[in-house]
């Protein structure tokens, strides 16, 4: 199957952050006609113009790929099952093609990290739960010392160093979207719907046992608004928003611990 790279964005974004899988989302579909409607002053519904009239699902996916990969910045948000830990990873990060990012990555009960990358530095703030999770197997005294030193405090590290490279790569939108413009989709058209209030059309794709649903904006640029992996090995959902908006990637205020200087 010629999987559109848009359908793979969920997997690609997750893999870039060392994550796997996704969780299906819910959608609010229309009456199944494939068009949306609006009311006139007389109260009678009138069909709105279909911006994709005459296009196949694959052609719509291609347009969405070009629009989405052409964005200078976007926000990714989703709840993603982690195959390795068996838990769920919550992702809410804005990133751009300058390699900047700002947001939060959570690991359910295992904690979370606030993340900012600007310039060649990655800033991270770990909560206690994540520090203890990462310190499993260490002597209790060492773990308690790390928690006392780092929990709830901003740290910094070079993006190219051992501590920051994984997050540094994830914050580069060009790498996250790498290859996504090269689509040859055989998607089929689905119903109209809304994603966070934005009108969209659904597209459906198959790849062996895997099933994907794409949601493409029908107003403005045809951005990809969400991709759900609804069946197969990597199920889940990632939503995309805030296209071309500035990423709030400013250096945190206050004291910042230098992990590289600490040898951490």
FENMOWO-V265589 format. One line per field, one symbol per residue. burial: # if it has 9 or more other ideal C-beta (glycine too) atoms within 8 Angstrom, else .. A space follows every 50 residues. Layout:
burial = ???
//
This chain:
burial = ..###############.######..#..#...####............. .#....#############.#.##########....##########..## #######..####.####..#############.#......##..##..# #.#######.#.###.#######.###..##.#.###.#######..### #####.#..#########...########..#.########.#...#.#. .#...#####....
//
